[in-house]
């Protein structure tokens, strides 16, 4: 199964189980890109590394999709400093920790490697 089909299947799962996350996820254009280490987003696109995606189980893929859509939903992208800023790595980890905590609280966290 192709990367885009796997992501589409995860989005379909969200439609039935988590419509809020499904709506956010389907607003992003999914782009297969081996240049990204995992998944990433700019609020308009969700870039997916095909090799990383193939290593995920279906529940992990659903969790990673939820993780990515929460970044723009929470305004992380617009409050982050430019990538070249020395504090950006720390801020990125803080944003990831916040998102992962929210997913755990909502019982949506598979053991995703994000």
C-alpha atoms as a printed R data frame, in Angstrom:
    type eleno elety resid chain resno       x      y      z
1   ATOM     1    CA   UNK     A     1   0.000  0.000  0.000
2   ATOM     2    CA   UNK     A     2   1.327  3.445 -0.862
3   ATOM     3    CA   UNK     A     3   2.188  6.058  1.753
4   ATOM     4    CA   UNK     A     4  -0.665  8.317  0.697
5   ATOM     5    CA   UNK     A     5  -3.148  5.418  0.889
6   ATOM     6    CA   UNK     A     6  -1.950  4.543  4.407
7   ATOM     7    CA   UNK     A     7  -2.382  8.158  5.536
8   ATOM     8    CA   UNK     A     8  -5.798  8.284  3.878
9   ATOM     9    CA   UNK     A     9  -6.779  5.124  5.774
10  ATOM    10    CA   UNK     A    10  -5.653  6.753  9.050
11  ATOM    11    CA   UNK     A    11  -7.746  9.814  8.202
12  ATOM    12    CA   UNK     A    12 -10.751  7.588  7.513
13  ATOM    13    CA   UNK     A    13 -10.284  5.980 10.924
14  ATOM    14    CA   UNK     A    14 -10.320  9.466 12.426
15  ATOM    15    CA   UNK     A    15 -13.596 10.307 10.649
16  ATOM    16    CA   UNK     A    16 -15.331  7.529 12.554
17  ATOM    17    CA   UNK     A    17 -13.445  7.719 15.845
18  ATOM    18    CA   UNK     A    18 -12.276 11.339 16.214
19  ATOM    19    CA   UNK     A    19 -14.137 13.709 13.835
20  ATOM    20    CA   UNK     A    20 -12.437 16.795 15.309
21  ATOM    21    CA   UNK     A    21  -8.985 15.479 14.401
22  ATOM    22    CA   UNK     A    22 -10.283 14.175 11.060
23  ATOM    23    CA   UNK     A    23 -11.488 17.636 10.079
24  ATOM    24    CA   UNK     A    24  -8.138 19.182 10.958
25  ATOM    25    CA   UNK     A    25  -6.201 16.411  9.222
26  ATOM    26    CA   UNK     A    26  -8.156 16.585  5.991
27  ATOM    27    CA   UNK     A    27  -7.558 20.336  5.781
28  ATOM    28    CA   UNK     A    28  -3.853 19.591  5.204
29  ATOM    29    CA   UNK     A    29  -2.522 18.536  1.809
30  ATOM    30    CA   UNK     A    30  -0.600 15.285  2.351
31  ATOM    31    CA   UNK     A    31   2.737 15.247  0.535
32  ATOM    32    CA   UNK     A    32   5.084 12.269  0.395
33  ATOM    33    CA   UNK     A    33   8.606 13.596  0.992
34  ATOM    34    CA   UNK     A    34  11.667 11.512  1.877
35  ATOM    35    CA   UNK     A    35  13.466 14.761  2.790
36  ATOM    36    CA   UNK     A    36  11.564 15.034  6.071
37  ATOM    37    CA   UNK     A    37  12.709 12.680  8.851
38  ATOM    38    CA   UNK     A    38   9.185 11.741 10.021
39  ATOM    39    CA   UNK     A    39   6.009 13.789  9.554
40  ATOM    40    CA   UNK     A    40   5.897 17.585  9.645
41  ATOM    41    CA   UNK     A    41   3.507 20.412  8.855
42  ATOM    42    CA   UNK     A    42   3.421 24.082  7.994
43  ATOM    43    CA   UNK     A    43  -0.310 24.375  8.639
44  ATOM    44    CA   UNK     A    44  -1.151 23.853  4.958
45  ATOM    45    CA   UNK     A    45   0.734 20.631  4.172
46  ATOM    46    CA   UNK     A    46   1.518 17.463  6.063
47  ATOM    47    CA   UNK     A    47   4.802 16.068  4.761
48  ATOM    48    CA   UNK     A    48   5.258 12.352  5.253
49  ATOM    49    CA   UNK     A    49   8.514 10.449  5.030
50  ATOM    50    CA   UNK     A    50   7.541  7.174  3.280
51  ATOM    51    CA   UNK     A    51  10.156  5.063  5.067
52  ATOM    52    CA   UNK     A    52   9.135  6.342  8.498
53  ATOM    53    CA   UNK     A    53   5.448  5.951  7.640
54  ATOM    54    CA   UNK     A    54   5.969  2.337  6.540
55  ATOM    55    CA   UNK     A    55   7.499  1.568  9.946
56  ATOM    56    CA   UNK     A    56   4.341  2.663 11.814
57  ATOM    57    CA   UNK     A    57   1.452  0.494 12.885
58  ATOM    58    CA   UNK     A    58  -2.025  1.773 12.025
59  ATOM    59    CA   UNK     A    59  -2.667  3.100 15.586
60  ATOM    60    CA   UNK     A    60   0.725  4.844 15.546
61  ATOM    61    CA   UNK     A    61  -0.073  6.437 12.177
62  ATOM    62    CA   UNK     A    62  -3.396  7.730 13.501
63  ATOM    63    CA   UNK     A    63  -1.609  9.175 16.539
64  ATOM    64    CA   UNK     A    64   1.061 10.844 14.404
65  ATOM    65    CA   UNK     A    65  -1.629 12.431 12.217
66  ATOM    66    CA   UNK     A    66  -3.323 13.783 15.345
67  ATOM    67    CA   UNK     A    67   0.038 15.002 16.631
68  ATOM    68    CA   UNK     A    68   0.761 16.946 13.455
69  ATOM    69    CA   UNK     A    69  -2.635 18.646 13.227
70  ATOM    70    CA   UNK     A    70  -2.423 19.856 16.815
71  ATOM    71    CA   UNK     A    71   0.622 22.007 16.060
72  ATOM    72    CA   UNK     A    72  -1.279 24.431 13.787
73  ATOM    73    CA   UNK     A    73  -4.464 24.066 15.852
74  ATOM    74    CA   UNK     A    74  -2.584 25.276 18.931
75  ATOM    75    CA   UNK     A    75  -0.776 28.052 17.056
76  ATOM    76    CA   UNK     A    76   2.668 26.551 17.522
77  ATOM    77    CA   UNK     A    77   3.730 27.293 13.958
78  ATOM    78    CA   UNK     A    78   3.037 30.984 14.230
79  ATOM    79    CA   UNK     A    79   4.741 31.411 17.586
80  ATOM    80    CA   UNK     A    80   7.928 29.541 16.772
81  ATOM    81    CA   UNK     A    81  11.129 31.378 16.003
82  ATOM    82    CA   UNK     A    82  12.852 30.923 12.657
83  ATOM    83    CA   UNK     A    83  14.540 27.548 12.252
84  ATOM    84    CA   UNK     A    84  17.947 29.192 12.409
85  ATOM    85    CA   UNK     A    85  17.285 30.618 15.894
86  ATOM    86    CA   UNK     A    86  19.347 28.884 18.640
87  ATOM    87    CA   UNK     A    87  16.265 28.360 20.863
88  ATOM    88    CA   UNK     A    88  14.186 26.711 18.147
89  ATOM    89    CA   UNK     A    89  15.114 23.120 19.077
90  ATOM    90    CA   UNK     A    90  14.051 23.683 22.678
91  ATOM    91    CA   UNK     A    91  10.771 25.273 21.581
92  ATOM    92    CA   UNK     A    92  10.095 22.440 19.149
93  ATOM    93    CA   UNK     A    93  10.584 19.861 21.909
94  ATOM    94    CA   UNK     A    94   8.297 21.848 24.215
95  ATOM    95    CA   UNK     A    95   5.592 21.987 21.526
96  ATOM    96    CA   UNK     A    96   5.957 18.230 20.895
97  ATOM    97    CA   UNK     A    97   5.714 17.518 24.632
98  ATOM    98    CA   UNK     A    98   2.546 19.606 24.917
99  ATOM    99    CA   UNK     A    99   0.929 17.839 21.959
100 ATOM   100    CA   UNK     A   100   1.934 14.384 23.212
101 ATOM   101    CA   UNK     A   101   0.564 15.171 26.678
102 ATOM   102    CA   UNK     A   102  -2.750 16.269 25.158
103 ATOM   103    CA   UNK     A   103  -2.975 13.065 23.115
104 ATOM   104    CA   UNK     A   104  -2.280 10.968 26.212
105 ATOM   105    CA   UNK     A   105  -4.952 12.848 28.165
106 ATOM   106    CA   UNK     A   106  -7.425 12.208 25.336
107 ATOM   107    CA   UNK     A   107  -6.439  8.507 25.214
108 ATOM   108    CA   UNK     A   108  -5.277  8.946 21.641
109 ATOM   109    CA   UNK     A   109  -1.616  8.180 22.157
110 ATOM   110    CA   UNK     A   110  -0.284  5.048 20.568
111 ATOM   111    CA   UNK     A   111   3.400  4.443 21.120
112 ATOM   112    CA   UNK     A   112   4.324  6.782 18.307
113 ATOM   113    CA   UNK     A   113   7.916  7.704 17.662
114 ATOM   114    CA   UNK     A   114   7.507 11.408 17.117
